[in-house]
Amino acid sequence: MQIGIIGAGGATRGIHLPGFQLCEDAEVTVVCDADSNAARALGIRETCTDYREVLARQAIDAVVVATP
């Protein structure tokens, strides 16, 4: 399962990424955040700053919206 995450804040760092790392069939493939440095700091291969890029990806099976 290919996962996209929108939001690179505390919930993503403390809850979502660690949780998906426990699921062997899930892979976070893209993280989106308005702060490109925050998204890159998570160590996920692909990042973007526009949530529409995540939603437009055909290969994404699920999206987590981790924003206020």
MDTraj code that builds the backbone (N, CA, C; nanometers):
import mdtraj as md
import numpy as np

residues = "MET GLN ILE GLY ILE ILE GLY ALA GLY GLY ALA THR ARG GLY ILE HIS LEU PRO GLY PHE GLN LEU CYS GLU ASP ALA GLU VAL THR VAL VAL CYS ASP ALA ASP SER ASN ALA ALA ARG ALA LEU GLY ILE ARG GLU THR CYS THR ASP TYR ARG GLU VAL LEU ALA ARG GLN ALA ILE ASP ALA VAL VAL VAL ALA THR PRO".split()
xyz = np.array([
    [0.0851, -0.1167, 0.0000],
    [0.0000, 0.0000, 0.0000],
    [0.0899, 0.1233, 0.0000],
    [0.0650, 0.2116, -0.0926],
    [0.1405, 0.3363, -0.1050],
    [0.0625, 0.4477, -0.0351],
    [0.1296, 0.5146, 0.0588],
    [0.0656, 0.6162, 0.1419],
    [0.1223, 0.7536, 0.1095],
    [0.0369, 0.8527, 0.1046],
    [0.0770, 0.9926, 0.0968],
    [0.0348, 1.0610, 0.2255],
    [0.1194, 1.1489, 0.2766],
    [0.0854, 1.2229, 0.3986],
    [0.0897, 1.3715, 0.3682],
    [-0.0158, 1.4403, 0.4053],
    [-0.0223, 1.5850, 0.3928],
    [-0.0057, 1.6431, 0.5321],
    [0.1048, 1.7119, 0.5522],
    [0.1398, 1.7685, 0.6828],
    [0.2623, 1.6987, 0.7387],
    [0.3629, 1.7762, 0.7753],
    [0.4889, 1.7189, 0.8240],
    [0.5182, 1.7606, 0.9681],
    [0.4144, 1.7857, 1.0446],
    [0.4315, 1.8310, 1.1817],
    [0.4410, 1.7186, 1.2827],
    [0.4089, 1.7519, 1.4052],
    [0.4243, 1.6602, 1.5172],
    [0.3431, 1.5329, 1.5056],
    [0.2206, 1.5405, 1.4553],
    [0.1382, 1.4194, 1.4423],
    [0.2005, 1.3230, 1.3426],
    [0.2526, 1.3749, 1.2351],
    [0.3178, 1.2879, 1.1357],
    [0.4430, 1.2259, 1.1947],
    [0.5254, 1.3084, 1.2590],
    [0.6511, 1.2581, 1.3175],
    [0.6273, 1.1602, 1.4303],
    [0.5297, 1.1883, 1.5151],
    [0.5117, 1.1088, 1.6357],
    [0.4113, 0.9953, 1.6265],
    [0.3198, 1.0031, 1.5305],
    [0.2135, 0.9031, 1.5225],
    [0.2144, 0.8297, 1.3881],
    [0.1971, 0.9038, 1.2794],
    [0.1745, 0.8402, 1.1494],
    [0.2967, 0.7660, 1.0956],
    [0.4108, 0.8312, 1.0884],
    [0.5288, 0.7619, 1.0360],
    [0.5665, 0.6404, 1.1202],
    [0.5748, 0.6536, 1.2541],
    [0.6069, 0.5337, 1.3330],
    [0.5034, 0.4225, 1.3155],
    [0.3776, 0.4587, 1.3028],
    [0.2733, 0.3582, 1.2845],
    [0.2868, 0.2856, 1.1522],
    [0.3104, 0.3590, 1.0452],
    [0.3251, 0.2949, 0.9148],
    [0.4522, 0.2116, 0.9067],
    [0.5539, 0.2474, 0.9825],
    [0.6764, 0.1677, 0.9837],
    [0.6522, 0.0295, 1.0444],
    [0.5482, 0.0153, 1.1237],
    [0.5120, -0.1140, 1.1818],
    [0.4332, -0.2026, 1.0849],
    [0.3867, -0.1458, 0.9769],
    [0.3063, -0.2193, 0.8792],
    [0.3942, -0.2566, 0.7606],
    [0.4238, -0.3851, 0.7474],
    [0.5170, -0.4246, 0.6420],
    [0.4612, -0.4066, 0.5015],
    [0.3309, -0.3981, 0.4863],
    [0.2732, -0.3788, 0.3535],
    [0.2446, -0.2322, 0.3202],
    [0.2822, -0.1413, 0.4083],
    [0.2572, 0.0015, 0.3850],
    [0.3902, 0.0745, 0.3671],
    [0.3895, 0.1688, 0.2731],
    [0.5078, 0.2511, 0.2496],
    [0.4635, 0.3951, 0.2287],
    [0.5183, 0.4851, 0.3082],
    [0.4927, 0.6275, 0.2869],
    [0.5826, 0.6702, 0.1717],
    [0.5216, 0.7074, 0.0606],
    [0.5992, 0.7388, -0.0586],
    [0.6136, 0.8876, -0.0846],
    [0.5255, 0.9683, -0.0252],
    [0.5349, 1.1130, -0.0454],
    [0.4801, 1.1848, 0.0775],
    [0.5473, 1.2946, 0.1128],
    [0.4998, 1.3823, 0.2200],
    [0.4885, 1.5225, 0.1624],
    [0.3784, 1.5873, 0.1925],
    [0.3523, 1.7220, 0.1445],
    [0.3406, 1.8172, 0.2634],
    [0.4068, 1.9307, 0.2532],
    [0.3939, 2.0343, 0.3549],
    [0.4278, 2.1678, 0.2901],
    [0.3629, 2.2748, 0.3331],
    [0.3930, 2.4070, 0.2801],
    [0.5380, 2.4451, 0.3082],
    [0.5936, 2.3915, 0.4155],
    [0.7342, 2.4127, 0.4501],
    [0.8153, 2.2966, 0.3905],
    [0.8782, 2.3208, 0.2775],
    [0.9498, 2.2131, 0.2090],
    [1.0627, 2.1547, 0.2933],
    [1.1245, 2.2361, 0.3784],
    [1.2307, 2.1847, 0.4663],
    [1.1755, 2.0862, 0.5687],
    [1.0578, 2.1139, 0.6213],
    [0.9956, 2.0228, 0.7181],
    [0.9631, 1.8894, 0.6519],
    [0.9127, 1.8944, 0.5292],
    [0.8804, 1.7708, 0.4577],
    [1.0073, 1.6904, 0.4300],
    [1.1124, 1.7553, 0.3825],
    [1.2380, 1.6849, 0.3528],
    [1.3029, 1.6282, 0.4779],
    [1.2861, 1.6938, 0.5903],
    [1.3485, 1.6494, 0.7159],
    [1.2969, 1.5133, 0.7621],
    [1.1837, 1.4689, 0.7102],
    [1.1278, 1.3403, 0.7508],
    [1.1977, 1.2218, 0.6858],
    [1.2774, 1.2478, 0.5833],
    [1.3534, 1.1406, 0.5209],
    [1.2758, 1.0562, 0.4213],
    [1.1591, 1.1014, 0.3825],
    [1.0813, 1.0307, 0.2800],
    [1.1345, 1.0741, 0.1437],
    [1.1473, 0.9807, 0.0552],
    [1.2120, 1.0054, -0.0747],
    [1.1496, 1.1203, -0.1520],
    [1.0174, 1.1269, -0.1580],
    [0.9512, 1.2304, -0.2366],
    [0.8751, 1.3268, -0.1466],
    [0.8884, 1.4549, -0.1771],
    [0.8166, 1.5584, -0.1034],
    [0.7592, 1.6587, -0.2027],
    [0.6618, 1.7345, -0.1551],
    [0.6058, 1.8414, -0.2360],
    [0.5455, 1.9454, -0.1422],
    [0.5062, 2.0579, -0.1995],
    [0.4461, 2.1642, -0.1189],
    [0.3002, 2.1906, -0.1550],
    [0.2479, 2.1198, -0.2523],
    [0.1088, 2.1380, -0.2958],
    [0.0338, 2.0063, -0.2782],
    [-0.0635, 2.0040, -0.1908],
    [-0.1378, 1.8812, -0.1603],
    [-0.2021, 1.8194, -0.2844],
    [-0.2335, 1.9010, -0.3840],
    [-0.2958, 1.8493, -0.5055],
    [-0.2046, 1.7521, -0.5801],
    [-0.0726, 1.7694, -0.5630],
    [0.0212, 1.6753, -0.6248],
    [0.0044, 1.5358, -0.5638],
    [-0.0190, 1.5306, -0.4343],
    [-0.0398, 1.4011, -0.3675],
    [-0.1699, 1.3388, -0.4159],
    [-0.2763, 1.4163, -0.4179],
    [-0.4077, 1.3643, -0.4568],
    [-0.4133, 1.3206, -0.6022],
    [-0.3298, 1.3786, -0.6878],
    [-0.3307, 1.3458, -0.8305],
    [-0.2524, 1.2188, -0.8636],
    [-0.1764, 1.1670, -0.7711],
    [-0.0928, 1.0498, -0.7990],
    [-0.1770, 0.9232, -0.8098],
    [-0.1645, 0.8557, -0.9205],
    [-0.2390, 0.7329, -0.9446],
    [-0.1936, 0.6200, -0.8525],
    [-0.0657, 0.6187, -0.8160],
    [-0.0099, 0.5070, -0.7387],
    [-0.0405, 0.5152, -0.5888],
    [-0.0936, 0.6256, -0.5420],
    [-0.1239, 0.6420, -0.3993],
    [-0.2545, 0.5703, -0.3677],
    [-0.2484, 0.4815, -0.2677],
    [-0.3672, 0.4074, -0.2268],
    [-0.4454, 0.4763, -0.1161],
    [-0.3758, 0.5540, -0.0335],
    [-0.4417, 0.6218, 0.0779],
    [-0.3658, 0.7490, 0.1114],
    [-0.4387, 0.8460, 0.1633],
    [-0.3796, 0.9751, 0.2018],
    [-0.4169, 1.0035, 0.3464],
    [-0.3168, 1.0418, 0.4243],
    [-0.3386, 1.0882, 0.5615],
    [-0.3331, 1.2412, 0.5581],
    [-0.4351, 1.3053, 0.6117],
    [-0.4337, 1.4497, 0.6233],
    [-0.4021, 1.4818, 0.7685],
    [-0.2785, 1.5223, 0.7914],
    [-0.2292, 1.5472, 0.9271],
    [-0.2019, 1.6959, 0.9446],
    [-0.3070, 1.7735, 0.9289],
    [-0.2967, 1.9187, 0.9440],
    [-0.4030, 1.9645, 1.0412],
    [-0.3828, 2.0818, 1.1015],
    [-0.4850, 2.1321, 1.1944],
    [-0.6171, 2.1628, 1.1244],
])
top = md.Topology()
chain = top.add_chain()
for i, resn in enumerate(residues, 1):
    res = top.add_residue(resn, chain, resSeq=i)
    for name in ("N", "CA", "C"):
        top.add_atom(name, md.element.get_by_symbol(name[0]), res)
traj = md.Trajectory(xyz[None], top)
